[in-house]
Amino acid sequence: MQVFLMRYAAGFTNVWHTHPCAHGMFVLDGVLRTHSGDHGPGSFVWFPEGGWMEHGATENDCTFLFITNKPFGICYADDADHPYPTGS
């Protein structure tokens, strides 16, 4: 398990990607924008292993705890060797 304190700068979006680990994001400050909606302070958003996602900040910085159940890794949709199908 790993826990990171992270901050997305206002307007930043981490484009479509997946992780070889499930993870949660606990929003401390700002608004976390995801492919499934916006989540304000106190929200906990869970992403299953291998799921495709986008997330970032709205017009203000977003500070959050990033919590994984395995060592962290990331693959983007245009990576040639990603382990999960994109559905496209």
C-alpha positions as CSV (number, residue, x, y, z in Angstrom):
1,M,0.0,0.0,0.0
2,Q,1.2,3.5,-0.7
3,V,-0.2,7.0,0.2
4,F,0.9,10.2,-1.5
5,L,-0.1,13.8,-0.8
6,M,-0.6,15.3,-4.2
7,R,-1.7,18.6,-5.8
8,Y,-3.1,19.2,-9.3
9,A,-2.6,22.8,-10.5
10,A,-5.7,24.7,-11.5
11,G,-6.9,23.5,-14.9
12,F,-4.6,20.4,-15.1
13,T,-6.1,17.2,-16.4
14,N,-4.3,13.8,-16.3
15,V,-5.7,12.5,-19.7
16,W,-7.1,9.0,-20.3
17,H,-4.9,6.4,-18.4
18,T,-5.1,3.3,-16.3
19,H,-3.2,1.9,-13.3
20,P,-2.1,-1.7,-12.4
21,C,-3.4,-0.9,-8.9
22,A,-6.7,0.1,-7.6
23,H,-6.6,3.5,-5.9
24,G,-8.6,6.1,-4.1
25,M,-8.4,9.9,-3.9
26,F,-9.5,11.7,-0.8
27,V,-10.0,15.4,-1.7
28,L,-8.6,17.8,0.9
29,D,-9.0,21.1,-0.9
30,G,-10.4,22.3,-4.2
31,V,-12.5,20.2,-6.6
32,L,-11.3,17.0,-8.3
33,R,-12.7,16.7,-11.8
34,T,-13.0,13.1,-13.0
35,H,-14.6,11.4,-16.1
36,S,-17.6,10.6,-13.8
37,G,-18.1,14.1,-12.3
38,D,-16.7,16.7,-9.8
39,H,-15.8,15.9,-6.2
40,G,-15.2,18.5,-3.5
41,P,-13.4,18.5,-0.2
42,G,-14.2,15.4,2.0
43,S,-15.0,13.3,-1.0
44,F,-13.4,9.9,-1.5
45,V,-13.3,8.6,-5.1
46,W,-12.4,4.9,-5.7
47,F,-10.9,3.7,-9.1
48,P,-10.7,-0.1,-9.7
49,E,-7.5,-1.7,-11.0
50,G,-7.3,-1.6,-14.8
51,G,-10.1,1.0,-15.2
52,W,-9.7,3.8,-17.7
53,M,-10.0,7.3,-16.2
54,E,-9.3,11.0,-16.5
55,H,-8.9,13.3,-13.5
56,G,-7.6,16.7,-12.7
57,A,-8.4,20.1,-11.1
58,T,-11.1,22.6,-12.0
59,E,-10.4,26.3,-11.9
60,N,-8.6,26.1,-8.6
61,D,-5.8,23.8,-7.3
62,C,-6.9,20.5,-5.9
63,T,-5.0,18.8,-3.0
64,F,-5.7,15.2,-2.2
65,L,-4.4,12.0,-0.7
66,F,-3.7,9.3,-3.4
67,I,-4.0,5.8,-1.8
68,T,-3.1,2.6,-3.7
69,N,-3.4,-1.0,-2.8
70,K,-0.3,-2.0,-4.7
71,P,2.9,-0.3,-6.0
72,F,2.0,2.6,-8.3
73,G,2.2,2.5,-12.1
74,I,0.5,4.4,-14.9
75,C,-0.2,3.7,-18.6
76,Y,-1.7,6.1,-21.1
77,A,-4.2,5.2,-23.9
78,D,-1.6,5.8,-26.6
79,D,1.1,3.6,-24.9
80,A,1.9,0.7,-27.2
81,D,2.4,-1.8,-24.4
82,H,-0.4,-1.0,-21.9
83,P,-1.9,-4.1,-20.2
84,Y,-5.6,-3.2,-20.3
85,P,-7.8,-2.8,-23.4
86,T,-9.2,0.7,-24.1
87,G,-12.4,-0.5,-25.6
88,S,-11.8,1.4,-28.8
